[in-house]
Amino acid sequence: MPNHVPHIIEVAIPLHLDRTFHYRVPREMEGQALAGRRAFVPFGRRRLTGYILGNVTAPPPHELKEIFEVLDPEPLWTDSELEFFRWVASYYLHPLGEVLKTALPAGINIQDRKGSGQDDPTVSGGKTIKTEIVYRAAAPCEPAPHLGAKAADILGVIREAGDIPAAELRRRFGTCSPQLKRLAELGLVTGETREVYRNPFGDDAVKRDTPRVLSRHQQAALDALCAALDRHAFAPFLLHGVTGSGKTEVYLQAIAQALGQDKNALVLVPEISLTPQLVQRFRARFGHGIAILHSGLSDGERYDEWRRIRRGQARIVIGARSAIFAPLAGIGIIIVDEEHEASFKQADGLRYNARDLALVRGRMERAVVLLGSATPLVTSRYAAEHGKLALLTLPERVEQRPMPTVELAPMKGVATAISPLLVPALEATLAAGEQAIIFLNRRGFATYLVCAECGAPLACPNCSVSLTYHRQRGQSVCHYCDYAIPAPGICPACGCQELKELGAGTERLEHDLRELVPQARILRMDSDTTGGKGSHGRLLARMSDGSADILVGTQMIAKGHDFPGVTLVGVVNAEASLAMPDFRAAERTFQLLSQVIGRAGRGDAPGRVVVQAQSSDHYAIQNAVRHDSDAFYRQELEFRREVGYPPFSFLACLGFSGTAERPVEEHAGTVARLLTQLKREKGLRVEILGPAPAPLYRLRGRFRRQILLKSPTRNDLRRLIAAWQQNRPAASTIREYVDIDPVDMM
């Protein structure tokens, strides 16, 4: 009998390890241990869940451990999806096992366990498949004469319905378990346990709509997209349309074309706050077959949505950045709405950018990729100019509606947070039965409290920031680590009990508006008011149905929302983001102002905007007020060219943190010297900036340093990082991370 050839598999372990591992498969599991499934494996003295990547043909140099168990009856990922995840791990220099773990919903990940007798894997958080009992009538016969009236009524309903869930019977009849048990004993009904999905949409009914008549610019954009879909090849587009130009309708009709070709669609949005309104539009147009993926869902809902997508029961997936990993097969089009948003970038762990990965996945799937924005990234416009993206434009609002008129309200010397110009505008708006949005990108009541005696600010002991005063909560809170103390409190420096409020946030703005326009129905939308499940949708619904007059909020109200009743927008502290320690500060200021200005006048009535600023001379503010994105792009591009920042270079950031400042500082200095040496030895064109304290140099009790690497070629940048990783000094107490293409210098 010939020798048995051992079955060896490659497995990725979800730990911070830069390699994969080989395991032997027992004979009885050889038909089960296939790529894309999980396996329970020994790892040192632990038992962990690993991800099977495929078979290994080369004989092992030493004896291998055997896997304990294959955990999945079907693969979680296809071969093409595994290829995508390998690309992600390679590009972002992140362990493949952690990439795969990130790609799974929380409800399906298996907890790590040490050898403590827990041999059976359990689903993380106890999230299991949800089931319900469905009742069906047996062969028709006359009801037994001894049935009670309630049991007879239940039997009649079951016979009429065919199949009916027990939950529906309880809703109609109240407690009915005894009657159902009796009917089953008599053989009149049968009960079957079935799997059901948790419904993230709830019981919301949506009125169906039909495709709208397109403007000539919309039609031209759609024609280009449909032609690309017909070619069944990778085709990247940038859709640059002013606010209110009907980008969403182009999305909808392009997706309809893809569905007609038996292809599926993936739609990425930057924030949860944009999801409810967009999902309503999609459900009204397409009905069923839509899945949503974002952090506002429970673990169970995300698990069920993921399984619906994997099983091919959803044709359209809408979600925030993590939806780029959705197991959606047969993708014909990927849409990235508000492509300029920095929130597409993950800030920790696997620091991926979903906007960039949409282009990568689209290339692998031979799909159309559409990046849409009223304020595209400078790098996107530059790529379109150089033929890497096909440019589509929507230069006018739908139905030829005018862009809103914008007035600058100088605030130098004004003591109040709200300009004297804005108050009468609000009163006139409310008198006309119209709505208003007031934007301030800072939450809380006061920016910070300072001691009236010694002038010391109330600061967070864990982070290098001041505490923000929240009057309704009666606390001063750190918005980074959630440290909180009762407010107003006493000065920690001198013990004085008098603390003065400085600066204003959205809570203070809401308070002042209630005094200035007491007749107004005011809503506030920020992180403090949207913590509950479904809170975004409830607040937005009140603006949509007209039951609120004024919406006060942070950046979550500034983009993507379409409220036809809003004719007035007020912008408070317009220049605040210009002070960010980031070369993109001007770009983000222009984008934010342009987006919030664009909320006005999207209905039949024209819009008006009042922009409050201490100084309005900066070109980002001036061009936003004039709706002149071309002028901003030219000026910003020239600035980037002079200082050598993207699109004229590629960036990477090396970060270091620890609980003691001196070791972090010394380690970062050692790394910088090593990088300089490696750069010289290999003749690489890389500029090494730092080490320097991160702008937020202390965060959650950890001191932080960073080194910024800048190079005209991506290859030199990656070669230097790879050389450092191979030669880097050990530092067990210092955490390190690599951020490829950072979007935030914080």
N, C-alpha and C positions, 0 to 999 in steps of 0.2 A: 504494500500500500504506500503510495507516494507521501512524502512528508507534507504536513499541513502548512500552507503559507500563512503566516500570521497576518491578521487584518489590523493595520496601524492607521490611526487617524490623527490629524492635526487639530488641536483644540486651543481656543483663545480663552484665557482666564480673565475675569473682570477685576483685575488689580492693576496698579500702576507699574506694569512690567513691559519692557520694550521687546518682548519676544513671545512666541507661541510655544506650545508643548505637544509632545507626542505621547499617545497612549495605545495600549493594546486592547482590542475588542474581544471579549469572550465569544466563543463560537455561537452560543445561543442568541447573541445580540447582533450578529454580523449583518443581518438583513434590516436592522433598525438604525444602526449608527451611520446615518446619512448626513451630508452637508446641510446646514440650516437648522438642525435640531440641537437641543441642549442635552448635555450628559452630566450625570452626577459623578464626580471624579475625586480621587485622593490627591491632596496637594500638601506635601509635607505631613504635618500632623493634623491637618484640617480636611474637611470634606466640602467641596465647593461645586457650584454649578459652572460648567464651561460650555462654550459654543463650538460645535463641530464645524470645521471649515472644509474638510474633505479628506480623502485618503492620501496616505504617504506610501510611495512605492519603494523608496530606498530602504534597505535593511537597517535596523537600528544598531548603533555602535555598542549598545549595552542593553541589559534587560529592562523592559518597560513595565510600568504599573498598568493594571487593567482598570477600565471604567467600572463603576458600580451599576449604573443604570442609564438607559436612554429615557429622557423625560417626556418627549413629545411624540404623539402618533403620526403627526405630519410635520414637514419642515416649517419653521417660522419664516424663513426667507428663501427666495429663489437664488440661483447661482448669480444672476445679474445684480441682484440686490447685495449679495456678499461682495461682488466686485466693486460696487459703489462704496461699501463700507471700508474695504481695503484702501481705496483711493483716499477717503476721508482721513483714515488713520495715518497714511503716508504723508499727506499734504500738511495736516495740522500737527504732525509729529506727536501723536497721541496713541497710547496703547490700544490695539484693536479690540481687546476684550472690553474695555471701557466704552469704546465707540458702540459696540453691539449692545451693551447694557443700556446706553443712552437711547438707542433706537427702539427699545421695547417699552410698552406702557408699564406703569408702576404695578398694576395688578397682576402682571405675568412674571415679573422678576422673582427669582427664588432667593430666599434668605441664605446667607452664608452660615454654616454651622461648624463647630469644632466637634471632635469625636466625643460626643456626650450621650450617645445612645439614640440620638434622633436620626434614625435611618431613613425615614420617609420624608421626602421633600414636601414642604408646605408652601402654599402660595403666600407671597409677601402681603402682610397686612390682613390676612384672612379673606382676601377678595376671591371669591369663588364664582363659578357659573351660577347665574340666577335661574331658578326654575319656578314653574307654577303648575298646578293641576288643572287639566282641561277635561271637562265632562262631555260625554256624548251619549245619546240615547241608544239603547239596545234595539233589537229588532222590534218593529212596531207591534204593540199589543194594547189591549185595554188596560187602564190602570186598575190595580187591585182594589177591591171595594173597601179595604180597611186602611187605605191611605188617608192621612189627614188632609185638610184643605191646603195647608201651606206646602206639604210635600207634593200634592197634586199640581199646584200652581208651578212649583219648581220644575217638575217633570215636563209640564207643558212648554215652559220656556226653553228647556234643553232640547226638546224635540223640534221646536220651531227654529232654534238657532243652528242646530247641527253640531257644532263645537262651541263651547262657551267656557271661559276661564272661571275658576272658583271665585276669583276676586270680583268678577262682574256679578256673579250670583249673590255674593255677600253685599255688594253695593245695592242691589235691588231688594233683597229680602232680609238683610241684617244677618244675624247669626243663623246659619242653616246647616252646620256640620251634622247634627243628628239626622235631619231629613235626608241629606246626601248619603250618609252611611246606610240608612234604611233602604233607600232606593237601590244602592249598590248591592245590598244583601239580597234583595228581591230579584236581582238581575235585570232591573229596568234601565240602569245607567252604568257606564264604565268610566273610570277616571284614569287619565294617562298623564304622567309627569313629563313636561316638555321644557326645553330651554327657552328662555325669553331674554331679550336684550333690554337693558335699562335705557330709557328714552330721554336723551338730553334735551329734547325739544318740549317735553311736557305735553300738555293737552292743547297747546296753542294751535288754533285753526288759522290757516293762511288762505286768503282769497287769491285764486290763480289769476295771472295776467298774461298778456300776449306781447310778442316783440314790438318794440316801438319803431316808428319811422325814423330813420337815421338822417342826420345832416350829411352834406356832401363830404365833409372831412371824416365823419364817422364811417361813412360807406367806403371811402377810399382806404381807411385803415383796415376795415373788416375784409375788403377784397384782397388786400395783401396777405392777411392772416390766413384766409381760406385757401389762397393759392399755395401758401407754404404747407398747409395741412394736406393738401392734395399731393404734394411731392413726397410725403412720408419721410422727411429727412430733417436733421437738426437745423433749426432756423431761429436765431435769437433776435428779438425786436425790443426797441425802446419806444414806448408810447408816451410822448410828452404832450399832455393836454392841460390847459388851464383849469382852475377849479370850476366845477359846474359844467364841464364840456361834454359829459356823458361817457366817461371811460368805462363805467360799470356796464352800460348797455353794450358796448363793444365786447367786453369780456363775455357777457351772457350769450351773445349771438355767435361769437367764435367758439365757445364751448358747445353750443348746440350743433355747430358744424362738426366738431370732433366726435360728439356722441353719435351723430349720424353715420360716422365712419367706423362705428364700434370701437372707438377709442375712449379713454377716460381722461378726467381733468383733475389737476391738483391746483388749489388756489391758496396762496400764502398771504396772510395779513399780519401787520406788525404787532398789534395789541389785541387783547381780549375785547376792549371797549369797541373795536371796529366790527367784531364778529356778529353781534345780534342783528344789526341793521342789514349787513351784507347777506347773512343767512336767510333773513326774511325775503330779500329780493330773489335769492336763488330758489328758495322753496316755492315762492309764488310762480316762478317761471318753469321749474322742472318737476315740482312735486316731490316724489319720493326718490330714494337712491342717493341721498346726500348724507355724508358723515362729517362730523366736526371733531377737531382735536385741538384742545388748548388746556391750559392749567386751571381754568375755571371749572372743569368737569371733576366729578369725584373719581377716585381710582377705579371704581367699578364701571362707571360710564366710559372712561377712556379705554378700559380693557375690552368692553363690549364693542365700542366703535372700531377699535383696532381689529377685532375678530371679524366684524362685518366687512371691513375693507379687505382683509386677507381672504375671505371666502367669496369675494366678488359680488357682494350684495350692495355695494355702494359704487356708483359711477363717478361721483364728484366728491372730493375731499376738500374741506375748507378748514384752515387752522393757522395757528401761530407758528413760530419758527420750527418747533419740533415736528410739525407735520411733513417736513421735507423727508423724514424717514418713514413715512407711511408706507405700508406694504401694498401699494396700489399697482396693479399690473396693467399693461397695455396703455401707458400714458400717451396721450396725443398732444396735450397742451399743458404747460405749467405757467400759471400767472402769479406774479409777485406784485401785489398792490402796495402803493406807497413805498416803492423800492428804495427810496432814499433813507428810510428810517434806520437809526442805529440799533433799535431793539431787535432787528433780525440777527444780531450778533450775540452769541451766548457769552456771558461775562465770567463764567468760572467753569471748572472741569474741562470738558471738551469745548474749546473756544471756537466753535464753528460759526460761519456766517451763512444763514439759510438763503439769503439772496444770491450769494456766489454759488452755493451748492445747487441751486435751481438750474443754473447754467450747466453745471457738471452733469447732473442727473438727466437734464434734457438732452445733452449730447449723447449720453449712453443709451437713452431710450429712443433716440432719433425723433425727438418731439419738438414742437414749437414752444419757445420760451418767450413770454411777454412781460417785460418790466414796465410797470405803469407808474406815473407820478406827475403831479403838477410842478414839482420842484426836483427834478432828477439830480442825482449825485453829479458833481463836477467830473468825476472819473467816468460815469456812464455817458455823459454828453461827449467827453473826449473820445471814448471808445466808439461812439456812433460817428463822430467826425472822421475817424480813421478806419471805418469799415468793419469794425468788429461787432457792431450791432446795427441792424437796419432801423432807421429812424422813421417813426410815424408821428404826425403832429395833429393836435386838435386845438387850433389857435383861438377858437371862439366858444362861448357858452352856447348850450342848446337853446333853440328858438331865438337865437340872436339876442339873448338877454345881456345887458351891459355888465361889465365888471363894476364892483362897488366903488363909490367915491371915497377917498381916504383923506382925513384931516389929521395933521400933527398937532398935538396939544403939549406945548412946552411945560415941563413940571419944575423947572428950576425956581426955587423960592416958594413953591406951593406946599403947604404943610399937610394937606389931606392926601389920602391915597387915591381918591377919585377926583378927576379934573372937573373944574367948574363948567367946562365945555360938554362933559359927558352927561351930567345930571339932567339938563333940559332936553337933551337928545333922548334919554331914557323915558322921560315923562311924555314926550311927543309920540314915541314909539308905542308905549302902552295905551295912550289915548286913541291911537289908530287901530288898536286891537292886534298889534303885531308883537313879535318876540325879539329878545335880545340875548346875546352871549357876551359875558365879561370874562376875559382871559387873564390869568396871572399864574405864571409857572412856578408857584411856591405855595405849598399847603401850610396849614396851621394858622394861628391867630396872630402871633408876632414872630418875626424871624428869629429873634433871640431876646433874652432878658439880660440887662446889665445892672450892676450895683450902683445905686444913686450916690453912694459914699466914695468908693474907691474906683469905680468904673470897670471892674472886672466882669467879663461876660460869664454867663452860666454855661459851662462846657461839659462835654461828655468825657467821663474818665477813661473810656475805652477807645475813642476815636478822636481824631484831631479836628473836631467840628463843635460848633455851639449847639446847645439844645434849642429846639423849637417849641414855643409856648402854644399849647392847645387849650383854649379856655373851656370848651364844652367837656373835655375829658378831665380838666383840672390837673393837667400834668405838663411838665416840660419833657420833651421826648427827643431822643436821637433817631433820626430817620435812617441810620445805617445799621445799628445794632439793636435798636428797640429799647435801649436803656431809658428808664423813665423815673422821675421823681415828682412828688406832689408840688403843685404850683400855687402861688408864686414862689414860696420857699425863702431861704435866706442865702446871703452871699457866702460861699465857701471860703473866700479869702479873708474877709474881715468880720463876718457875722452880722452885717447890717441886714435888717429885715425889709428894707425898701428897695425893690427891684423895678427898674423902668423897662417898659416895652419899646423895642425898636424894630422897625421894619414891619411889613404886613404880609400876610398869607391869605389864602382863599377863605379861611374861616373869618378873618377880620373883614375881608371884603364883603362877605355875605352879611355880617353884622351891620356894617356901615350902610349897605344898600337897603336893608330893612328899615333903617331910620330915615334914609333919604327918600325912598319911594315905598311908603308903608302899604300902599294898595297892591303892590306887586306880589305875585306868587313866585317865590324864588327857590331854585334847586341848586345844590352844590355837588359837583362831581369831581372827586379826587380820591386818592388812595384811602382816605379816612372814611369815605361814604360808600365805597364800592367793595368792601371786604366780603360781604355776604354773597352767597350763591345767587346768581341771576340779578344782582343789583344793577349791573350795567344796563341790562335790558329794561328793567323797570324804570330807571331814570330817563333813559332815552325815549321810552314809550310815552312818558308824560310830556316831553317836549313835542313829540310827533302828534299826539292827539290834542294839543293845545291847552292842556290842563296846568301848564306852567308858563310863566311870562319871561323869566330871566334864568338863564343857566350860567352859573359861576363855576369855573373849573380851571384845572391845570392842562398840560399838554394833551391829556386824553380826550379833550373836547375840541382840539384844534384841527383835527384832520379826519377826512373820510366821511364825516356825518353829513347827512342831507336833510336840513330842516327848512322847508319852503317858507315857513312863517317867520324866519329870522331875517329881519331887515337891518338890525343894528348890531355891530360888534364893537366892544371896547377892549383895548389892549393896555394893560397896566404894566409899567416897568419894562418897556419894549427892549431896552438895551441890556437887560440883565445877563443874557447868555453870552454877550461879547466878552465878558470878563473870564470866561472859562480858560484854563491853562491848556489850550488845545489848538493846533493849527487849523482845525475845522470850525472854530468858534463863529467866524463870519458866515460860513456856509449854513451852519445849523440855525443861526439867528435869522438869516434870509428865509430858510425853509419854514421855520416855525411861524414867522410873521406872515408869509405868503399864504400858508395853509389856513391860519385863523382868520385872516382877512377874507379868504375865499368862502367862509361860512355865510357871509352876508349876501342877500339879494339873489338867492337861488330859486325863488318863486316868481310870482307875477310882479310883485312890488320891487322897486330898485333898492339896492343896499347902500348903507353908509357905515363907515368905520372911523373910529376915533383912536388914534395911536398916541399913548402917553409916553413921553421919554424925557429924561433929564437932558440928554444930548442926542440929537437926531442927525448928526453930520456924517456918521459912518455910511459907507456905500452899501452895506447890507440893508440898513434901514431905508435909505433913500430909494434903492431899487425895488424893495418890497412895496413901498408906498406907491411907486409909479407902475407896479405890475410889470417890471422890466427884467425878466429873467435873462435875456440875452446880454444886457449890459452887466449884470452881476457876474455872469459866467465869464465874460471877457476879463473883468477886473480880477476876479478870484483866480483865474487860470494864470494870469501874469504874476500874481503874488506867489502861487505855488511854483511857477517856473524859477523865480528868483531865489527861493529858499530851498528848492530841490525836494519838494514833497509830492506825494501822489497827485496826478498820474505820471510824474516824472521820476518816480522812484518807487521802490518796494520797501515795506516796513516789517519789522518784527520786534517784539518787546520781550525781554527776559525779566521776570519778576522774582523777588526774593522777600520772604517775610519770616519773622520770628518774634518770640515774646520778649526778647532783650534787644535793645537798639544796637549796642556795640558789635555783637557777633554778626548781625545782619549787614551792618556797614562794612565790616572787615571782609566778609564772604563776598559781597558784591564787588568790592575792590579787587579781590583775588581773581574773580571771574573776568573782570574788565581787563586786567593785565594779561590773563591767559588768552582772551579773545584778540587782544592787540598782537600778541606773539604769533598766534595761529594765522591771523590775517597777513602778517608780514611773511611768514614762511610759505604760505600758499599763494601769495600775490593776488589777494582778493580785493576787489573794489567795494569795500564796506566802510561806512562811516559809523564809528562807535560813539554814541552820545551818553555820557554818564560814567559811573553810576550816580544817580541823584535820588533824593527822596521822592516817592510818588506824591502827586499833588495832594492826595489824602494820605499823609505819610504814616498815620496810625489808624488802623481799622479793626474793630472788634478785638482790641487788645493786642494786635500784632503790628510791629513796626515794619515798614515796607520801603524797599529800594527797587529801582528799576534801571535797566539799560536799554536804550533804544538803538536798534540797528537799522541803518538806512543804506540802500544800495540801488544803483541804476539797473541791476539785473537780478532777477529772482534766483538764478542759479548760484551766484556768488553768496547771496544771503543764506541760502539753505546749506551750502557747503560749509560755511563758517559755523552755523549752528550744529550741524552734524559732527564737525570736528570737535567742537566744545563738548558735546554730549559724550563723545568717546574718551575725552581726556579730563572731564570735569572732576574737581576735587570732591571728596565725600564731605557731606555736611548734614549729619543726621538730625540736627535741631533746626535746620533752615529749610523751609519749604521753597521749592522752585517751580516756576511754570514758564512755558513758552507760548506766546500769543502771536500767531501768524496773521498778518494784515489787521492789526489792532484798529478799532474804530473809536476807542475812548482812552485817553491818556490818564484817566483817573486811577 
